[in-house]
């Protein structure tokens, strides 16, 4: 069930050592597919051979013939001769698409409320998408404790930082660095807040709702029922202070 992984945003270039030029990367600089495929093949088969030699690899039933050393070596040679395929998704059309995609992972919990259908008799029923069956939505029912166990797999360990910044976004001079990058790239200069997000003109520092919308595409002002109307604050209801019992 474990699926450890990271999402990274890598800039297609950077500032020169003197900070006066933008050095653009060449096309196809990041993870060439053929190189990655052969590297993955070599690493995978190396670990497979180590498992075989240590006796940790179980070979029952129809693959029991591979328990013989020569048969296993011939099996490995055949795998090395094949061209392996490592799937690489095509790039997003623009930077906004990248941020919206990552925002869905970094600014939400493991499962959205609308996917949870029922909680009855100690069981939880929820929607899930079966990618092996044409991306069809299906219903899964689990015991409540199993549902909670799976949910907690998505809770980060103590002191684990969910988002880290490096390079252009990682230094204490991020604000000045981003302004310099925009100038060198010929982009319209916009005020940059300390968070790294452009600051709307005349509006001051953006609210957390605005930042959430820019990063994840989640618009909290949209009506959750009709998905068309806009919600506006009408009145603030402060909590009632209750007198403490004597």
PyMOL commands that set and color helices and strands:
alter all, ss='L'
color gray80, all
select helices_A, chain A and resi 33-54+61-67+69-81+95-106+113-115+131-133+144-152+167-169+174-184+208-216
alter helices_A, ss='H'
color red, helices_A
select strands_A, chain A and resi 13-15+22-24+116-120+123-130+136-143
alter strands_A, ss='S'
color yellow, strands_A
deselect
rebuild
show_as cartoon
